[in-house]
Amino acid sequence: MTTFSDIFKSSFLENVKAVSLVDMAIALALAFGLGLFIFLVYKKTYQGVMYSSSFGVTLIALTMVTTVVILAVTSNVVLSLGMVGALSIVRFRTAIKDPLDIAFLFWSIAVGIVLAAGMIPLAVAGSAIIGIVLLIFVNKKSHKNPYIVVVSCTDRESEANARKYLKKCTDKCVIKSKSAQKGAIELNMEIRLKNDNTDFINNLSEMNGINSAVLVSYNGEYMG
């Protein structure tokens, strides 16, 4: 017969002290700090059209949640087996548009795992190195990125002049598409700038036979 004292001797209550409050506080504080660092790097390196602040907050939360889960798993072998089975049925439906976002998600998860495992120097040093690498390679000079120039011409002569002028003012000029109608020719060309100066677009729009010239930043996939 189960007595009142047996209830308080259950394995559930015995596991309450499996992880000390000090360890939890330190782990969560470090997880918040490193998660905030990941969020700041993400904000600094974001190059999309619409910045989502909720995704940045998710990186902080994901780091802390992963830390809590791994702390629980490392404190109980039976719980770790059940956790693996529970997580195996989880499916995430949110679409990731930028491949770089996946790197930040895995970074947050990895930091949470390493912190909960007690490898604090690895988590801090690894995050610092990853952050520096991302800041260097993602935030490269903007004029090296591809741009699209949309030029509206009136005839073949103005088209040839526009192409010749763009090849002179840029490091690279490749036609991506061309549409022609009576009295109107539209060119879409991918270019690479020599520097941050874009005054050549103003000069191009003032050339004879050019109706308009538009410079657009291009973040899609490209070769070379």
C-alpha positions as CSV (number, residue, x, y, z in Angstrom):
1,M,0.0,0.0,0.0
2,T,1.4,3.4,-1.0
3,T,1.7,5.8,1.9
4,F,2.0,9.5,1.9
5,S,5.7,9.4,2.4
6,D,6.2,7.1,-0.6
7,I,4.7,9.8,-2.8
8,F,7.5,12.2,-1.8
9,K,10.1,9.5,-2.4
10,S,9.1,9.1,-6.1
11,S,11.7,9.2,-8.7
12,F,10.1,12.3,-10.2
13,L,10.8,14.4,-7.1
14,E,14.2,12.9,-6.7
15,N,15.2,14.2,-10.1
16,V,14.3,17.8,-9.1
17,K,17.8,18.3,-7.8
18,A,19.5,16.6,-10.7
19,V,20.6,20.0,-12.0
20,S,21.5,22.6,-9.5
21,L,20.1,26.1,-9.6
22,V,23.5,27.6,-9.9
23,D,24.3,25.5,-13.0
24,M,21.0,26.4,-14.6
25,A,21.5,30.1,-13.9
26,I,25.1,30.1,-15.3
27,A,24.1,28.1,-18.4
28,L,21.1,30.2,-19.2
29,A,23.0,33.4,-18.6
30,L,25.7,32.3,-21.0
31,A,23.1,31.0,-23.5
32,F,21.4,34.4,-23.4
33,G,24.7,36.3,-23.9
34,L,25.9,34.1,-26.8
35,G,22.4,34.1,-28.3
36,L,22.4,37.9,-28.2
37,F,25.8,37.9,-29.9
38,I,24.4,35.6,-32.6
39,F,21.4,38.0,-33.0
40,L,23.7,41.0,-33.4
41,V,25.8,39.2,-36.0
42,Y,22.7,38.2,-37.9
43,K,21.4,41.8,-37.8
44,K,24.8,43.2,-39.0
45,T,25.1,40.7,-41.9
46,Y,21.5,40.7,-43.0
47,Q,21.2,41.5,-46.7
48,G,17.6,40.6,-47.5
49,V,14.8,42.9,-48.5
50,M,12.6,42.7,-45.5
51,Y,14.3,42.3,-42.1
52,S,12.5,40.1,-39.6
53,S,13.2,41.0,-36.0
54,S,11.2,37.9,-34.9
55,F,13.8,35.7,-36.5
56,G,16.6,37.4,-34.6
57,V,14.7,36.9,-31.3
58,T,14.2,33.3,-32.3
59,L,17.9,32.8,-32.4
60,I,18.2,34.0,-28.8
61,A,15.3,31.8,-27.7
62,L,16.6,28.8,-29.6
63,T,20.0,29.0,-27.9
64,M,18.4,29.1,-24.5
65,V,15.8,26.4,-25.2
66,T,18.5,24.0,-26.6
67,T,20.6,24.6,-23.4
68,V,17.6,23.7,-21.2
69,V,16.9,20.6,-23.2
70,I,20.5,19.3,-23.2
71,L,20.8,20.1,-19.5
72,A,17.8,17.8,-18.9
73,V,19.2,15.1,-21.2
74,T,22.6,15.0,-19.6
75,S,21.2,14.7,-16.1
76,N,19.1,11.6,-16.9
77,V,19.9,8.8,-19.3
78,V,16.2,7.6,-19.5
79,L,15.1,11.1,-20.2
80,S,17.6,11.4,-23.0
81,L,16.1,8.3,-24.8
82,G,12.6,9.7,-24.4
83,M,13.7,13.1,-25.7
84,V,15.2,11.6,-28.8
85,G,12.0,9.8,-29.6
86,A,9.9,12.9,-28.9
87,L,12.0,15.2,-31.1
88,S,12.1,12.6,-34.0
89,I,8.4,13.3,-34.6
90,V,8.7,17.1,-34.7
91,R,8.3,18.7,-38.2
92,F,9.1,22.3,-38.9
93,R,7.0,23.9,-41.7
94,T,8.5,27.4,-41.8
95,A,10.2,28.0,-45.1
96,I,13.8,29.2,-45.0
97,K,14.3,31.7,-47.9
98,D,18.0,32.6,-47.3
99,P,20.5,29.7,-47.0
100,L,22.5,31.9,-44.6
101,D,19.5,31.7,-42.1
102,I,20.1,28.0,-41.8
103,A,23.7,28.6,-40.7
104,F,22.4,30.9,-37.9
105,L,19.9,28.3,-36.8
106,F,22.5,25.6,-36.6
107,W,24.9,28.0,-34.9
108,S,22.3,28.7,-32.2
109,I,21.5,25.0,-31.7
110,A,25.2,24.1,-31.5
111,V,26.0,26.8,-29.0
112,G,23.2,25.6,-26.8
113,I,24.4,22.0,-26.9
114,V,28.1,22.9,-26.2
115,L,27.1,25.2,-23.3
116,A,24.9,22.5,-21.7
117,A,27.7,20.0,-22.1
118,G,30.0,22.3,-20.0
119,M,32.4,23.2,-22.8
120,I,32.1,27.0,-22.1
121,P,35.5,28.0,-23.7
122,L,34.6,26.1,-26.9
123,A,31.2,27.8,-27.1
124,V,32.6,31.3,-26.5
125,A,35.7,31.0,-28.7
126,G,33.8,29.1,-31.4
127,S,31.1,31.8,-31.5
128,A,33.7,34.6,-31.7
129,I,35.5,32.9,-34.6
130,I,32.2,32.2,-36.5
131,G,31.0,35.7,-36.0
132,I,34.2,37.2,-37.3
133,V,34.2,35.0,-40.3
134,L,30.6,35.9,-41.2
135,L,31.3,39.6,-40.7
136,I,34.2,39.5,-43.0
137,F,32.8,37.4,-45.8
138,V,29.1,38.5,-45.8
139,N,29.9,42.2,-45.4
140,K,32.2,42.5,-48.3
141,K,32.3,45.6,-50.4
142,S,28.9,46.4,-51.9
143,H,30.3,47.4,-55.3
144,K,31.6,43.8,-55.8
145,N,28.0,42.5,-55.6
146,P,26.0,42.1,-58.9
147,Y,23.6,44.8,-60.0
148,I,20.9,44.8,-62.7
149,V,20.7,47.8,-65.1
150,V,17.4,48.2,-66.9
151,V,17.8,50.5,-70.0
152,S,15.0,51.7,-72.2
153,C,16.3,52.7,-75.7
154,T,14.6,53.9,-78.9
155,D,16.7,52.2,-81.6
156,R,19.7,49.9,-82.3
157,E,22.2,52.8,-82.3
158,S,21.2,54.0,-78.8
159,E,21.3,50.3,-77.7
160,A,24.9,49.9,-79.0
161,N,25.9,53.2,-77.4
162,A,24.4,52.2,-74.0
163,R,26.2,48.8,-74.0
164,K,29.5,50.4,-75.0
165,Y,29.2,53.0,-72.3
166,L,28.3,50.4,-69.6
167,K,31.2,48.2,-70.5
168,K,33.5,51.2,-70.2
169,C,32.2,52.2,-66.8
170,T,31.9,48.8,-65.2
171,D,34.1,45.7,-64.6
172,K,31.5,43.3,-66.0
173,C,28.5,43.8,-68.3
174,V,26.4,40.9,-69.4
175,I,23.0,41.0,-71.1
176,K,20.4,38.9,-69.2
177,S,17.3,39.7,-71.3
178,K,16.2,41.9,-74.1
179,S,12.7,42.9,-75.3
180,A,11.9,44.9,-78.4
181,Q,8.8,46.7,-79.6
182,K,8.3,49.4,-82.3
183,G,10.3,52.4,-81.2
184,A,11.3,50.8,-77.9
185,I,14.1,48.4,-76.8
186,E,14.5,47.3,-73.2
187,L,17.7,45.7,-71.9
188,N,18.3,43.9,-68.6
189,M,22.1,43.7,-68.0
190,E,24.1,42.3,-65.0
191,I,27.0,44.5,-64.1
192,R,29.8,44.7,-61.5
193,L,30.7,48.2,-60.3
194,K,34.3,49.4,-60.2
195,N,33.6,51.4,-57.1
196,D,30.7,52.8,-55.1
197,N,30.1,55.7,-57.5
198,T,26.8,55.3,-59.5
199,D,26.9,58.6,-61.3
200,F,27.3,56.7,-64.6
201,I,23.6,55.9,-64.4
202,N,22.7,59.6,-64.5
203,N,25.0,60.1,-67.5
204,L,23.5,57.1,-69.2
205,S,20.0,58.4,-68.8
206,E,21.0,61.7,-70.5
207,M,22.4,60.1,-73.6
208,N,20.6,60.5,-76.9
209,G,18.0,57.7,-77.6
210,I,17.9,56.6,-73.9
211,N,14.5,57.0,-72.4
212,S,15.4,55.7,-68.9
213,A,18.1,53.9,-67.0
214,V,17.5,52.0,-63.7
215,L,20.1,50.4,-61.3
216,V,18.8,47.6,-59.1
217,S,20.7,45.6,-56.5
218,Y,20.6,41.9,-57.4
219,N,20.8,39.3,-54.7
220,G,19.8,36.2,-56.7
221,E,21.9,33.3,-57.7
222,Y,24.6,34.0,-60.3
223,M,27.7,32.4,-61.8
224,G,31.1,33.8,-61.5
